[in-house]
Amino acid sequence: MKARIMIVEDESIIALDLSGILQNLGYETSAIVSTGAGAVEAALADAPALILMDIVLVGGMDGIEAARSIRSVRDIPVIYLTANADQATVERARDTEPYAYLNKPVDARDLYSNIDSALYKHAMERQLRESETRCRESEENYRSLVENINDVIFTLDAGGRFTYVSPVIERISGYTPEDFLGAPFQDFIHPDDLPELLVNREQVLNGYSAPVEYRVLDKNGNVRYIRTSSCLSAPGGMTGILSDITERRTMEEDLRRRENLLNRIFDMLPVGLWFTDRDGRLLRGNPAGIRIWGAEPCVAIEEYGVFRARRLPSGEEIAPDDWALAHTIREGVTVADELLEIDAFDGSKKTILNYTAPVLDDAGAVQGAIVVNQEVSSLVRAERALHESEERMEAIFRATPTGIGIVRARIILDVNPRLCEMTGYTREEIIGQSARAFYAAQEDFDYVGTEQYRQITEMGTGTVETRLLKKDGGIIDVLLSATPIDSSELSAGVVFAALDITERTRIERENRALLAEKEILLKEVHHRIKNNMATIASLLALQARGLKSRPAAEALTDARSRITTMMEIYDRLYRSTDYRSTGARDYLGRLIENIRLTHSPGTAVRVETKIDDFLLDARVLFPIGLIVNELLTNALRHAFPDGRAGHIAIEMTRVDASIELTVRDDGVGMPEPAGAQGFGLVLVHTLAEQLGGKLALVRANGTLWTMLFPA
């Protein structure tokens, strides 16, 4: 019984051509419709075996939407036809799960192979769904038992290959049980742990059973920690239970990392940090503490006399038993911000802030103490420099031509004169107000609060474009940049700069509108040109099939081939980034394959190509494509009569400033011309002259055409 196929195409000539091809291939056309809505109605009423669907259709519904509507009701396979298969269209079409894409004009061989594949695949999928339903019912009880345990059950044969793995493995590793079946267990083991696991396997095979822990790599390449207990099973195989211990091992490693991190922090702290035991003995100091004191004296509480210091500003000498640390150990008190002048062990005098605090257990008993020393000599110098810097920044703040302000909790604390000029408000009218009052809309205020503070948190500064409301009701576009006053404490406030970009925004908006209009126009022109060229190719194909004169039919076929050649380079140029050039290897390789399939679909004549990969301008590619079309078509049609086998070689190489094209065959050879040359060779010579090239013909051991032209 013939398969019934529906054609959805808004170009009647192309639809007629497709119907003729389907009839020649042994299929029946169930209906020909030109709109998406008509396709849905016909498909639901007639239920064809397959639909050939043009993506771009007249009316409000394109082919993709029509296919989606049909698929929601009926399971009918769809093959898309398109003259403009751009990436965005392909991504939209992918959601409808088409069985194939075919570019116009449609080749009969491609159409047959794709229809046959789609019908077979659709039938197999239907049978598979029915089989799965029957199997699912019989396996339900077994699966419920195996899937409800947290551990994985597995078996290995004598060669160490998996013969069974319970479904829980997918939750652990990301692999399905089917991925394991027949695979050696070594494939899933972390390479560093494999030697130990091989030893364990030998022990199990010798009758010993001991659990082993090791690492595996899941499907995403992540490391998982596994514990396995296994035993010997006849004949020579193993049965075991596999448990995921990743969480436990992760916690252990996290604990180790935290300990290492604490040690690194201890060593990296810029302030001196010291630890003591419960008796007050200094146990350890960090590098900053050792630098401050010039040594690491691990002394007991009765030896604190080695430290010499005076309290400031009184200058009172500290007695050994009057150190803050001694009071902390004896009384459990905390002493903060004690300003001292110390005599370091290297002989220098330094000013420090001293802080001591007890370490208490749950019962409140002193278990030790920590001491923090901060040298403040450089801090005093820094404060002085900061004051000078603040004075300079204040001058810049007032004089800069960019609007600047300071906000805290989104309340404006200060602004410079330029911001007042931009908004029309006086400084007194702005200070103390919520920033919301100066935004054009609530959504602008919310957006800046969310996005800018997100950027500040992640990158230290935030920049957004927004709109501000002027006092006279006008709106200005601004580029708003902000940075925190204190990067460690955002609540301290931020400094923002506002740049008026109203004019720039207007120009960008106009440019985007023009660019969008240009893109739409370009796509429409491309679609119409390709559709028109496809229509011409289909007309020539229809006319050729209706002619009884073989020379006339071949002439029309040659004309259709030339049009297809021009369509191919046009499509390549449209998809390239500059619309002026494209790759020679990709274009000519595809063109040569299309010509071979059209004129020599069998395998008797072998066509080989060797084409360097370089870019060529469209003015060069058009004549080259036509020359290759003519020479290859002549060779396929005349060089190997009566089904003779043979070989055709096409090469194009670039040497310095020249390009050489050769077309060689080992056929019967080209006869000496008895009269005027045919149109094809006249066209070849004309195009060679157009390129400024030299064309040469050698009639020996077949035919060799050589053309050398400037790059």
C-alpha positions in Angstrom: 0.0 0.0 0.0 1.4 3.4 -1.0 2.2 5.8 1.8 0.0 8.9 1.7 2.0 12.2 2.0 0.6 15.7 2.5 2.4 18.7 0.9 2.3 22.1 2.7 3.8 24.7 0.3 2.6 28.3 -0.6 4.5 28.3 -3.9 2.2 26.3 -6.3 4.9 25.5 -8.8 7.2 24.1 -6.2 4.2 22.1 -4.8 3.5 20.7 -8.2 7.1 19.7 -8.6 7.1 18.0 -5.3 3.9 16.1 -6.1 5.5 14.9 -9.4 8.6 13.7 -7.5 6.5 11.8 -4.9 4.5 10.1 -7.7 7.7 9.0 -9.4 9.0 7.7 -6.1 5.9 5.6 -5.6 4.1 7.7 -3.0 0.6 9.1 -3.0 -0.1 12.8 -2.4 -3.0 13.0 0.1 -3.4 16.8 -0.1 -1.7 20.0 -1.2 -2.3 23.0 1.1 -0.7 26.5 1.1 -1.4 27.8 4.7 -0.6 26.7 8.2 -4.3 26.7 9.3 -5.2 24.6 6.2 -2.4 22.1 7.1 -3.8 21.6 10.6 -7.3 21.1 9.3 -6.2 18.7 6.6 -3.9 16.7 8.8 -6.6 16.2 11.5 -9.2 15.2 9.0 -7.1 12.9 6.7 -4.2 11.7 9.0 -1.5 11.3 6.3 1.5 9.0 6.9 3.9 12.0 6.6 3.9 15.8 6.1 6.3 17.8 3.9 6.0 21.2 5.6 7.4 24.5 4.2 8.6 26.6 7.2 7.7 30.0 5.8 4.0 30.2 4.8 1.5 32.9 4.0 -1.0 33.8 6.6 -0.7 34.2 10.4 0.6 30.6 11.1 4.0 29.5 9.8 5.0 25.9 9.2 6.6 25.5 12.7 3.4 26.6 14.5 1.3 24.3 12.2 3.6 21.3 13.0 3.3 22.1 16.7 -0.5 22.2 16.5 -0.7 18.9 14.6 1.8 17.2 16.9 -0.3 18.1 20.0 -3.2 16.0 18.5 -1.8 13.5 16.1 1.5 11.6 15.9 2.4 12.4 12.3 6.1 12.7 11.3 7.1 16.0 9.7 9.9 16.9 7.3 10.6 20.6 6.9 11.3 22.3 3.6 13.0 25.7 3.7 14.8 28.2 1.4 16.2 30.0 4.4 17.2 27.7 7.2 18.9 30.3 9.5 20.0 29.3 13.0 17.1 31.0 14.8 14.6 29.2 12.6 16.3 25.9 13.1 16.2 26.4 16.9 12.5 27.2 16.8 11.8 24.2 14.6 13.8 21.8 16.8 11.2 21.9 19.6 8.6 20.2 17.2 11.0 17.2 16.8 11.1 17.1 12.9 12.4 14.0 11.3 14.5 16.0 8.7 15.3 19.4 7.1 15.5 19.7 3.3 16.7 22.8 1.4 14.9 24.0 -1.7 15.1 23.0 -4.5 14.6 19.4 -3.3 16.7 16.7 -4.8 14.6 13.5 -5.5 17.3 11.2 -4.1 17.5 13.2 -0.8 13.7 13.4 -0.6 13.3 9.6 -1.0 16.0 8.7 1.5 14.6 11.1 4.1 11.0 10.0 3.6 11.9 6.3 3.8 14.0 6.9 6.9 11.3 9.0 8.6 8.6 6.4 8.0 10.7 3.6 9.2 11.9 5.5 12.3 8.3 6.5 13.1 7.1 2.9 12.8 9.9 1.6 15.0 9.3 4.3 17.7 5.6 3.2 17.8 6.5 -0.5 18.2 9.1 0.4 20.9 6.5 2.4 22.9 4.1 -0.6 22.8 6.8 -3.0 23.8 7.9 -0.8 26.7 4.4 -0.6 28.0 4.1 -4.4 28.2 7.6 -4.8 29.8 6.9 -2.0 32.3 4.0 -3.9 33.8 5.9 -7.1 34.2 9.0 -5.4 35.8 7.1 -3.0 38.1 7.3 -5.2 41.2 11.0 -6.0 40.8 12.0 -2.4 40.1 10.1 -1.2 43.1 12.1 -3.5 45.3 15.5 -2.6 43.9 14.9 1.1 43.6 13.7 1.6 47.1 17.0 0.6 48.7 19.7 3.3 49.0 22.7 1.0 48.1 23.6 -0.4 44.7 23.5 -4.1 44.0 25.9 -5.3 41.2 27.4 -8.5 39.8 30.5 -9.1 37.8 31.5 -12.0 35.6 34.8 -13.8 35.7 36.3 -11.2 33.4 35.4 -8.4 35.7 32.6 -7.1 33.5 29.3 -5.9 34.8 26.4 -8.3 34.3 23.9 -6.4 36.5 23.7 -3.0 38.2 20.6 -1.8 40.1 19.0 1.5 39.0 20.1 3.4 42.1 23.5 3.7 40.3 22.1 6.5 38.1 21.4 8.7 41.2 24.9 8.2 42.4 26.9 8.3 39.1 24.7 9.8 36.5 25.2 6.7 34.3 22.3 4.4 33.6 22.5 0.7 34.4 22.7 0.1 30.7 25.9 2.1 30.5 27.6 -0.4 32.8 26.4 -3.7 31.3 29.3 -5.5 29.5 31.8 -2.8 30.6 34.8 -3.7 32.7 34.6 -2.2 36.2 38.0 -0.6 35.7 36.4 1.9 33.3 34.6 3.7 36.2 37.4 3.8 38.8 39.5 6.8 39.5 43.0 6.0 38.0 44.8 6.7 41.3 42.6 4.2 43.2 42.6 1.4 40.6 45.7 -0.5 41.9 44.3 -0.9 45.4 40.9 -2.0 44.0 42.6 -4.7 41.8 44.3 -6.1 44.9 41.0 -6.2 46.8 39.4 -8.0 43.9 42.1 -10.7 43.9 41.5 -11.1 47.7 37.8 -11.6 47.1 38.4 -14.1 44.4 40.7 -16.0 46.8 37.9 -16.2 49.4 38.6 -13.1 51.5 35.8 -10.5 51.8 36.8 -7.0 53.1 35.2 -3.7 52.3 37.2 -1.2 50.4 36.8 2.6 49.9 37.8 4.3 46.6 36.8 7.0 44.2 34.9 6.9 40.9 34.2 9.6 38.3 30.5 10.3 37.6 29.1 11.1 34.2 29.9 14.8 34.7 33.5 14.1 35.6 32.9 14.7 39.3 34.6 12.6 42.0 32.4 10.4 44.1 33.6 8.3 47.1 32.3 4.7 47.2 32.5 1.9 49.8 32.0 -1.6 48.4 31.5 -5.0 50.1 31.6 -8.0 47.8 31.9 -11.8 47.8 32.7 -14.5 45.4 29.9 -15.9 43.2 30.1 -18.9 40.9 31.6 -19.3 38.4 34.5 -17.0 39.2 32.3 -13.8 39.3 31.5 -11.4 42.1 28.4 -10.0 43.8 28.5 -6.9 45.9 26.8 -3.9 47.5 28.0 -0.4 46.7 27.4 2.6 49.0 27.9 6.2 48.3 30.0 7.8 51.1 30.7 11.0 49.2 28.9 13.1 51.8 30.9 11.6 54.7 34.2 11.9 52.9 33.3 15.4 51.8 32.6 16.4 55.4 36.0 15.0 56.5 37.8 16.8 53.7 35.9 20.0 54.4 37.0 19.7 58.0 40.6 19.3 57.0 40.3 22.2 54.6 38.9 24.4 57.4 41.7 23.5 59.6 44.2 24.3 56.9 42.4 27.5 56.2 42.5 28.6 59.8 46.2 27.9 59.9 46.7 30.0 56.8 44.5 32.8 58.1 46.5 32.6 61.4 49.7 33.0 59.4 48.4 35.7 57.1 46.7 38.0 59.6 48.3 41.5 59.5 48.0 41.8 63.3 49.9 39.9 66.0 48.0 36.9 67.4 49.2 34.8 70.3 47.7 31.7 72.0 48.3 30.5 75.6 47.3 27.4 77.6 45.1 27.5 80.8 48.2 28.3 82.9 49.1 31.4 80.8 52.1 29.9 78.9 52.5 31.4 75.5 52.2 28.5 73.0 52.5 30.1 69.6 52.6 33.5 67.8 51.9 34.2 64.2 54.4 35.9 61.9 52.9 39.3 62.4 53.2 39.0 66.2 56.8 37.8 65.9 57.6 40.8 63.7 56.1 43.2 66.2 58.0 41.8 69.2 61.1 40.7 67.3 61.0 37.2 68.8 58.6 34.4 69.9 59.1 34.0 73.6 57.1 30.9 74.7 57.3 31.8 78.4 55.1 30.9 81.4 53.1 33.5 83.4 55.8 33.8 86.1 58.3 34.8 83.3 56.3 37.8 81.9 59.0 40.0 83.3 60.9 39.5 80.0 58.4 41.9 78.4 58.9 45.6 78.9 56.2 48.1 78.1 54.5 51.3 79.3 50.9 52.3 79.2 50.0 55.4 77.2 49.5 58.2 77.6 50.6 58.0 81.3 53.9 56.3 80.6 53.3 53.9 83.6 55.7 50.9 83.5 53.8 47.6 83.5 54.7 45.1 86.3 55.1 41.4 85.4 51.9 40.4 87.3 50.0 43.5 85.9 50.0 42.5 82.3 46.4 42.3 80.8 47.2 38.7 79.9 47.9 37.8 83.5 44.5 39.3 84.6 42.8 37.4 81.8 44.3 34.0 82.9 43.6 34.6 86.6 40.2 36.4 86.5 38.8 35.5 83.1 38.4 39.2 82.0 38.7 40.7 78.6 40.9 43.8 78.1 40.4 45.8 74.9 42.2 48.6 73.2 45.0 49.0 75.7 47.5 51.5 74.2 51.1 50.5 75.0 54.6 51.5 74.1 56.7 48.4 74.0 60.4 47.6 74.0 60.8 45.0 71.2 63.4 42.3 71.6 65.3 43.7 68.6 65.8 47.0 70.6 63.2 49.1 68.8 60.3 50.9 70.4 56.8 50.5 69.0 53.3 51.7 69.8 50.6 49.0 69.8 47.0 48.4 70.7 46.7 45.4 73.0 43.7 43.1 73.2 43.4 40.0 75.4 40.4 37.6 75.8 39.8 34.3 77.6 38.9 31.0 75.9 36.2 29.4 78.0 34.7 25.9 78.1 31.0 25.2 78.4 31.2 25.6 82.2 32.8 29.0 81.9 36.2 27.8 83.1 39.3 29.4 81.5 41.0 27.0 79.1 43.5 29.5 77.6 43.6 33.0 76.1 44.3 34.9 72.9 46.3 38.1 72.6 46.0 40.5 69.7 48.6 43.1 69.1 48.3 45.8 66.5 51.1 48.2 65.7 49.5 51.7 65.3 52.6 53.7 64.4 51.8 53.3 60.7 48.1 53.8 61.4 48.8 57.3 62.8 50.8 58.1 59.7 48.0 56.7 57.5 45.4 58.8 59.3 47.4 61.9 58.6 47.7 61.0 55.0 44.0 60.1 54.8 43.1 63.5 56.2 45.2 65.2 53.4 43.6 62.9 50.9 40.1 63.8 52.1 40.9 67.4 51.6 42.1 66.8 48.0 39.0 64.6 47.3 36.7 67.3 48.6 38.2 69.8 46.2 37.8 67.3 43.3 34.2 66.6 44.5 33.3 70.2 44.2 35.1 71.0 41.0 34.5 68.0 38.8 32.1 68.4 35.8 30.5 65.0 36.5 27.5 64.7 38.9 28.7 63.1 42.2 26.9 62.3 45.4 27.1 60.2 48.6 24.2 58.0 49.8 23.7 55.8 52.8 20.7 53.4 53.0 19.6 55.2 49.8 19.4 58.5 51.6 21.3 61.3 49.9 24.0 62.7 52.2 25.8 65.1 49.9 26.0 66.2 46.2 28.3 68.3 44.1 27.3 71.4 42.1 27.2 69.5 38.8 24.5 67.1 40.0 22.4 70.1 41.1 22.8 71.6 37.6 21.8 68.3 36.0 18.6 67.9 38.1 17.6 71.5 38.6 17.5 71.1 42.4 19.5 73.0 45.0 21.9 71.2 47.3 19.6 71.9 50.2 16.6 70.4 48.4 18.5 67.2 47.7 20.4 66.4 50.9 18.5 64.3 53.3 16.0 63.1 50.7 15.3 59.5 49.7 16.9 58.7 46.3 13.5 57.5 45.2 12.3 61.0 44.7 14.8 61.6 41.9 14.0 58.4 39.8 11.6 58.6 36.9 9.7 55.4 38.0 9.6 52.9 40.8 11.0 50.2 38.5 14.1 52.3 37.8 14.6 52.8 41.5 14.2 49.1 42.2 16.5 48.1 39.3 19.4 50.3 40.4 19.0 49.1 44.0 19.2 45.5 43.0 21.6 45.4 40.0 24.1 48.1 41.2 24.5 46.6 44.7 24.9 43.1 43.1 27.8 44.3 41.0 29.3 46.1 44.0 29.1 42.9 46.1 30.7 40.8 43.3 33.2 43.2 41.7 33.6 46.1 44.1 31.9 48.7 41.9 28.6 48.9 40.0 27.6 50.6 36.8 24.0 50.8 35.4 22.1 53.0 33.0 18.9 54.5 34.4 16.6 57.6 34.2 16.5 60.6 36.6 13.7 62.9 37.2 14.5 66.7 37.0 12.8 69.3 39.1 10.9 70.6 36.0 9.5 67.1 35.3 11.9 66.4 32.5 13.7 63.0 32.3 17.4 62.5 31.6 19.2 59.3 30.8 22.3 58.8 33.0 25.2 56.3 33.4 25.3 55.7 37.1 28.5 54.3 38.7 28.9 53.6 42.4 31.6 52.3 44.7 31.4 51.7 48.5 33.0 54.0 50.9 34.1 51.0 52.9 34.2 47.8 50.7 33.9 45.6 53.8 30.8 47.4 55.1 28.2 48.5 52.5 26.1 50.0 55.2 28.7 52.8 55.5 27.4 54.2 52.2 28.5 54.5 48.6 29.8 57.3 46.4 28.1 57.6 43.0 28.9 59.4 39.8 26.1 60.4 37.3 27.0 61.1 33.6 24.3 62.6 31.4 23.9 60.3 28.4 20.5 61.5 27.2 21.8 62.4 23.7 23.9 59.2 23.4 20.9 57.1 24.4 18.7 58.8 21.8 21.3 58.1 19.1 21.7 54.4 20.2 18.0 53.9 20.2 17.7 55.2 16.6 20.6 53.1 15.5 19.1 49.9 17.0 15.8 50.6 15.3 17.6 51.1 11.9 19.6 47.9 12.4 16.6 45.9 13.3 14.8 47.2 10.2 17.8 46.3 8.1 18.0 42.8 9.5 14.3 42.2 8.8 14.6 43.6 5.3 17.7 41.5 4.6 16.0 38.3 5.7 12.9 39.0 3.6 15.0 39.8 0.5 17.1 36.7 1.1 14.0 34.5 1.5 12.4 36.0 -1.6 15.5 35.7 -3.8 16.1 32.0 -2.8 12.4 31.2 -3.3 12.4 32.8 -6.7 15.5 30.9 -7.7 14.1 27.7 -6.3 10.9 28.3 -8.4 13.0 28.8 -11.5 14.9 25.6 -10.8 11.6 23.7 -10.3 10.2 25.2 -13.6 13.3 24.0 -15.4 13.0 20.5 -13.8 9.3 20.3 -14.7 10.0 21.4 -18.3 12.9 18.9 -18.6 10.8 16.0 -17.4 8.1 16.9 -20.0 10.5 17.0 -23.0 11.0 13.9 -25.2 14.2 15.4 -26.8 17.2 14.3 -24.7 19.5 17.1 -25.9 16.8 19.7 -25.0 16.2 18.0 -21.6 20.0 18.0 -20.9 20.2 21.7 -21.8 17.4 22.5 -19.3 19.2 20.3 -16.7 22.4 22.2 -17.3 20.6 25.5 -16.9 19.1 24.2 -13.6 22.6 23.1 -12.5 24.0 26.6 -13.2 21.1 28.2 -11.2 21.8 25.8 -8.3 25.5 26.8 -8.5 24.6 30.4 -8.1 22.1 29.6 -5.3 24.8 27.8 -3.4 27.2 30.7 -3.4 24.5 33.2 -2.7 23.4 31.1 0.4 27.1 30.8 1.5 27.6 34.6 1.2 24.4 35.3 3.1 25.6 33.1 6.1 29.1 34.6 6.1 30.0 37.4 8.4 30.8 40.1 5.8 28.4 39.0 2.9 31.3 39.5 0.4 33.5 36.4 0.7 33.3 32.7 1.8 35.6 29.7 2.1 36.6 28.0 -1.1 36.9 24.5 0.3 33.5 24.4 1.9 31.7 26.0 -1.1 33.3 24.0 -3.9 33.2 20.7 -1.9 29.5 21.0 -1.4 29.0 22.1 -5.1 31.0 19.2 -6.5 29.1 16.7 -4.4 25.8 18.0 -5.6 26.9 17.8 -9.2 28.2 14.3 -8.8 24.9 13.1 -7.2 22.9 14.8 -10.0 24.9 13.4 -13.0 26.5 10.2 -11.6 24.5 8.9 -8.6 26.3 5.5 -8.8 29.8 4.6 -7.6 31.5 3.8 -10.9 33.0 7.2 -11.3 35.0 8.4 -8.3 35.4 12.1 -7.7 38.2 13.4 -5.5 38.9 16.9 -4.4 42.0 18.7 -3.0 41.0 22.3 -2.3 43.0 24.7 -0.1 41.0 26.4 2.6 41.0 30.2 1.9 38.5 33.0 1.5 37.5 34.2 -2.0 35.5 37.2 -3.0 32.1 36.7 -4.5 33.3 38.2 -7.8 35.8 35.3 -8.1 33.7 32.6 -6.6 30.7 33.0 -9.0 32.8 32.4 -12.2 34.8 29.6 -10.5 31.7 27.8 -9.4 30.3 28.0 -13.0 33.6 26.8 -14.5 33.7 23.8 -12.1 30.1 23.1 -12.9 30.6 23.0 -16.6 33.9 21.0 -16.6 32.7 18.4 -14.1 29.3 18.0 -15.8 31.1 17.4 -19.2 33.4 14.9 -17.6 30.6 13.0 -15.8 28.4 13.0 -19.0 30.9 12.3 -21.8 34.2 10.9 -20.4 32.9 7.5 -19.2 30.4 6.2 -21.7 28.5 2.9 -21.3 28.8 2.8 -17.5 32.6 2.8 -17.6 34.4 3.2 -14.3 36.8 6.1 -13.8 38.3 8.8 -11.7 38.0 12.6 -11.7 40.3 14.8 -9.7 39.6 18.5 -8.9 42.3 20.6 -7.2 42.5 24.3 -6.4 45.6 25.6 -4.7 46.9 29.1 -3.8 50.5 30.0 -4.5 51.7 33.5 -3.6 49.5 35.9 -5.7 48.0 33.2 -8.0 45.4 30.5 -7.8 45.6 27.3 -9.9 42.5 25.2 -10.7 42.8 21.8 -12.4 40.1 19.3 -13.5 41.5 15.9 -14.6 39.8 12.7 -15.7 41.1 9.4 -17.0 38.2 8.9 -19.4 38.1 8.4 -23.2 39.5 11.8 -23.8 38.0 14.9 -25.3 37.8 14.8 -29.2 39.4 17.5 -31.3 36.7 20.1 -32.1 35.1 19.6 -35.6 33.3 23.0 -35.5 32.1 25.5 -33.1 32.4 24.7 -29.4 29.2 24.0 -27.3 27.8 26.7 -25.1 29.3 25.2 -21.9 32.9 25.4 -23.2 32.3 28.9 -24.6 31.0 29.9 -21.1 34.2 28.4 -19.5 36.5 30.4 -21.8 34.5 33.6 -21.3 34.6 33.2 -17.5 38.3 32.4 -17.6 39.0 35.7 -19.5 36.8 37.5 -17.0 39.1 36.3 -14.2 42.2 37.3 -16.1 43.3 33.7 -16.2 45.0 31.4 -18.6 43.0 28.2 -19.6 44.9 25.2 -21.0 43.7 21.8 -22.3 45.7 18.6 -22.5 44.3 15.6 -24.3 46.4 12.7 -23.0 45.4 9.8 -20.9 42.0 11.4 -20.6 41.4 15.1 -20.3 43.2 17.8 -18.2 41.9 21.4 -17.9 44.2 23.8 -16.1 43.4 27.5 -15.3 45.8 29.9 -13.6 44.4 33.3 -12.5 45.4 36.1 -10.1 44.1 35.8 -6.5 
